Structures are given as C-alpha cells and as structure tokens.
C-alpha cells in the first residue's frame, strides 16, 4: 500500500516474492512517489518512508565533519545600471564546495536569469539583464558560514562600483542545539545574537519558514526562537537561522511513537438492514488509523462512519446488506488488526399473495401483497420487464405491505404482474374491461355541391375514443382535404373541396358498433354541359348513326340530364339520336346519364 491505497502490479510497480523475502520495486521514481509504503499480511504489517530528493536539493548546507570551511573573500556591494550584468564574487577556504545562493530569504536556482558558478575556491552569482526588481540583499551560505551584500540598481550613466558595506557585524553569541522529541510534542529552537531586535531568516532544508499554525518565529531582544508545534516524523531534519553572512544550524530528531492495538477487532454477526460497529483500542490517543475492506481503503460517507475517541477507534457501517460481508482491517503504520463481518440474509416470504385484478379503461388498479419481513424492497415486473416508478407506476412499501399502483389503465396494461424478492415471488393477472361504446347521435345523409365542404358528425356514449372512418367499406386516412376530428364524445369527418368522386357511403366504426350515411354530390346543369363539351373535344368522333329506338318524333319528348339526383330540362328533340365514339389513345373515365323520358343512355370510357 501507498498512503492507504492498495498498489497493483504494472509498469510502475513490481512485486516480488522470493521465498521469505518480499520486495516492492518502484521504477522511474518521481517527487510524487514520496510517501509511506506498507506491506500487510493478516494482522501484521511493516512500513517505511520513501524520501525523494530533487537534484537541486541534493546538496545541503551542512558543514563537513573533517574541515571548517570559511569565506576568505566576502561579497562586496554592487552598483549596476538597468540591463547590465551583475556578478557577485566570493572565495572559500576549500575547493569545489557547493554553497546556496539566496535573495531576500528565497533560494535561487540556475536559469536564464541567474548563473551559478563554482571555479575551485571561487563562487560566482551572475545576474543577467538587471532590473529594479533585482535590488536586494544576496547571501551565499555554506553550513554555518555565510556572506552577504547588497545589489543597488541605478539609472543609466552611473558607474558600477563594488564598495565594502560599512555596517555593524552581527554574530550568534549562543548557537542552536540539537533537539530530540517524540511525535505530538512541541519543540523550540533557541539562539542568541550580539545585537538586539534583528530579524534573521529561519530555514529547513533550504526552504524559508514563516509563522503559521505549524511554526512560530519570535524575536525577544537578542534571543531568537523557532517553535514547532505538534511534531511529526516529517518535521525531522536540519534547521538554520541566518542573518546576513552569519548563521547557525541544528538537527531535530523525532522519535516515532511505538503504537500497538491493545484491544483487537472481533468478528461481528448482524442481520440485513442493521448497523455493525467494529471497535478496537490503541496504546496512544488520537491517532488516525486507516480502515480497509478487502484491500480497499474506506472513506467516511453515509455508509461508513469513522470515529476516534482518545484511544478507541470505531468503524460504523449503516444499513447492512449482503454485499457488506467480508474482512475489515484497521491499520496504523506497521501494526494492524482485522475481523470478519458476517451478514445474515433476511428470509422473507409472501404471507399474502397477489390476486387477479379487473379494471376498466381510464381507471386505477392496485396490486397488494404482504411479506413476512418489514421494509423489504422487492422488484415488480410485467411480462419479464422490470418496472420503475414513474407517472404510470407507483411502488409503495408500508412495513410488510407491498403495493403496485397502475394509473390511467389502457388495454395495453393487461397481462401478468409479478412481485419478486430474491428466490420467492407472487404473480397475478390484470384484466382490462373495455368500455362498451354506443352511438347516441348517428350520422345523417349529406347533400353538397361540388367544391363545397361536407361535414359528417356523430356522438358516442364514451369520451376520448378514436373511431375508424370508412368510405364504401375502405378505411380513410387524414390528408389536406380529409380531416378527422375527435373532441370528447363528438367525432367529425370533414371533406374539403368536394368532388363528384366523393359521393358514396361513409361509416364511423368503434369496436363492434358503427353508423353509416350517404354523401350525395349535386352537379349543376351548366357544369354538366361544360363537361360534355370538354369530353367531346378530347375524343375522336368515329361514327354517327341514326336509328329508331322507339323514341319517335311523334312522341312528345324532352331530355333530362342528371347526376343521380338533380335534373335539368331541355327542349324536346325531334328525333332520337345515338352518339358513339372511340378513343385511339388515352381517354377520361366518367359517367353521365341522359334520361329521355323512358330510357337512360350510359356513356363510358375506360382509361
């Protein structure tokens, strides 16, 4: 594990077991890899830290035990113009040492702006493209010794001079001493200076420290103090107090608290829906242990609650389900304890089963059954499909009672409904009784003229039923010219721009009941004459013959031209004439009836 997270084998991590030896190999180490690593087996574990040093932090300002390096030539103040190059130079008593360069308490690193050079005993800091922001105090530090100087940035046309700084010489009259502490202690580093009310810089491993919840920095006349609260293992290291070219440093050694589980976890057996509480006790108070289940770290949420009460550690698991059974482990560094959670399933049965339901369209049906256990959540299904709560279905659990409420029943809702809980179930049918609709107002015959609008209207005994409209036994569909309207109990068929072809019988059908009426289309005499002239011009005349057909000139006669219903009279004809024709190519299909007192002549052309 790394920081409470289980590790798995991949390109980064390699786990090796060689007889009794266990190895974790971490490839291509980065800063992100620094952490505590733990190897756990059952109730026993061991851990250690991985400390990752950046290349620029590998050299520490620590004096070598074999010699005492000094600055034999100290830094001098520099005056430069903007955009010039400033070069600080000092010399040490030993060759090839690597000191730290700082500006205003901040450690400098080599880049385009700063160039850091070590040439045997000579140390150089070269500052390129100087600006007014670069003016400050610069310090070169190695171990307990240091040297400092100011960089003064002037406007152009001012000569660069390196002049010694005539200021008082501050020294540490009482240096820092090594401190040994335990975790959770508070420690204070103390040193004393030769001058009062100076403001030195405190550092740890090259990083400047500031006052916050962790650190408190105090200046009391000549005395300088650094207080570190609530010490942890991470606080161990070297601490340095720096004032210009003088400094003092000391180590903080942190002894880890050896913790043990004085009371280990015990196996727990609970039933579903209950709450399980794991309890263990540690040898030290207020420690933050890690809780795990099956190798996975647990976090506090609605399901899990972690409590630390002095030495007591608790894991509370709410609303237990079968999935919660398993091994739970409490870990603190290289010690741990574990126990099993056994979950007893609730053996629920249907003490009252579902019964067949009968409902009418638009009504609400409620299936009800009862179980042997309270607050159990079953699954409702229809024809093998799981149902979910929505506007149509509502599932209710009231202690032992289970309900399925089906709203706004339609014919499609009929079928088998099942209530399932694990390996037990109950089912019943829903029978939907269709409402028997009747026509309270039937269709009536319509007479309209060509190009007018015909509207058939009827009324049913039941609302919101969609009928089927037929013409001469064939189903009609809605179009721009034919409109079907249903409003509650009233149903309408509207035919716009009526033509002769629209005549016929129209039927409205609902289930097994229907109503029928005729549409009669009236054609004016003038329109009929126009149609005959149009037909005559379209066809080729092939023959005209005269014959006697019992219609003599002696008979007082007149001709009536009609379209089934409306008749127009013409003056009497002196003789009877039969007109015939033939079409060589395409012809129109139509029918006209000439009623000449006793007889009708039909003229047809086929397309």
ABEGO torsion letter per residue (X at the ends): XBGGBBBBBBAABBBBBBEABBBBBBBGBBAAABEBBBBBBEABBBBBBBBBBBAAAABBBBBBAABBBBBABBBBBBBBBBGBBBBBBBBBABBGBBBBBBBGGBBBBBBAABBBBBBEABBBBBBBGBBAAABEBBBBBBEABBBBBBBBBBBBGBBBBBBBBBBBBBBBABBBBBBBBBBGBBBBBBBBBABBGBBBBBBBGGBBBBBBAABBBBBBEABBBBBBBGBBAAABEBBBBBBEABBBBBBBBBBBBBBBBABBBBBBBBBBGBBBBBBBBBABBGBBBBBBBGGBBBBBBAABBBBBBEABBBBBBBGBBAAABEBBBBBBEABBBBBBBBBBBBBBBBABBBBBBBBBBGBBBBBBBBBABBGBBBBBBBGGBBBBBBAABBBBBBEABBBBBBBGBBAAABEBBBBBBEABBBBBBBBBBBBBBBBABBBBBBBBBBGBBBBBBBBBABBGBBBBBBBGGBBBBBBAABBBBBBEABBBBBBBGBBAAABEBBBBBBEABBBBBBBBBBBBAAAAAAAAAAAAAABBBABBBBBBAGBBAABBBBBBBBBGABBBBBBBBABBBBBBBBBABBBBBBBBBBBBGABBBBBBBBX
